[in-house]
Amino acid sequence: MKKELIEKARQAAEKSYSPYSRFKVGAAVLAASGKVYTGTNVENASFGLTVCAERNAIFAAVCAGEREIKALALTPDTYPCGACLQVMAEFAAKDFVLYIDGGEEYALADLLPKGFKL
């Protein structure tokens, strides 16, 4: 499944809207149901309105009715920002894993050891 997620992330990156940074990012999420959802970064001239690929992929899963994600893959040389890590914490399964294309793997607790949870 790891290879499939990474390939889906690569495909999503090709759809990036990144005219300002020219840095294309793709993400693929494996939901607990076994379905895969993708997202890409979408930039905006008002930079604060830019949305990361990770959040777009997770939100696509949520829009489809998913509430738990097992894994997320990102394109190479990309690491989640704090906002994306917190969104992952909201929906991550206990055994959640983050794959970075190129071979890196992380547990969410390694990147966000004190995430906010109710």
Secondary structure, DSSP 8 states (H G I E B T S, - for coil): -HHHHHHHHHHHHTT-B-TTT----EEEEEETTS-EEEEE-B--SSGGG-B-HHHHHHHHHHHTT---EEEEEE-TT----HHHHHHHHHHEEEEEEEEETTTEEEEHHHH-TT----
